[in-house]
Amino acid sequence: MTSRGNFLIEAARKHAEGSIALHVANIQTYRLNPAGIGEHSDIVETIGKELDNIATHNDRLEMIDKYICPEVNTLKYESD
């Protein structure tokens, strides 16, 4: 990423990737040690919420890949 302003897109990408890693780790914790999670009585519902969070951040990554052209830093549909 050499174009001006691409560091902002890269920061957004890294933020989404980090958030996905966090929510995946939470799910793994619930799976491997469900008895240790006292404040979550409905583990299936809690895992569902974690999956929703993963989906949100994955959608952001997909939108960056679909609409942002890192080489030119313009919207792809404007240059097609």
N, C-alpha and C positions, 0 to 999 in steps of 0.2 A: 504494500500500500504506500504509494508515493505521492498521490494527489493530496492537495491541501484539504483538510477536514476529514480525511479518511480515518484519522485516529479516533474520531467520535464514533464512527461506525464500528471500528474494531473494539472500542470500549463497550459499546452496546452488545456486540457479539460475545465478548468475554463475560459480561455480566449475565447474559442469558445462559451461557454454558456453565458458569459457576452456580447459578441458581438451580439448574437441572441436576448438577452433581450433589448439591445439598439435599434436594428432595429425594433423589435416588438413595442417598445415604440414610435418610429418615425411614424410607420404606424398608431398607435392609435391616435397620435396627428393629423396627416393628416385627419383621419376619423372624429374626434370629433371637430376639429377647422380648417377646410380647408380655411376659409377666412383669418385666421391669418398667413398663410404661403405665403407671398407675392412673394418670389423669386422662387416659384415653380408654374408656370402657368399651367403646365400639371400634375395634381395630380396623375392621373392614371399611367402615365409614371414614376413618382417619386416613387409611391408605388411599381411598378414593379422592380425598381432598388433596393429598400429595400428588396423585396422578393428574388432577386438574391443574395444579401448579406447574407440573412438568409440561403439560400440553400448552399452557399459556406461553412459557418460555420457548418451547419448540416452535410454536407458531411465529414468534418473533424472529427466530433464526431463519425460518422458511421465508418470511417476508424480506429479510435482508438479502437472502440468496436470490429471491425471485425479482425484486424490484430495484435493488441497489446494485449498480455496476461499479465495483471497487476500482477498476482501472481508470475510469473517467469521472467517477463520483457524480453520476447523473442517473436519473430514473431510466431503466431499460426501455420502458414503453415510449419514452420521448425520442430515443435514438434508433428504434427499430424501423 
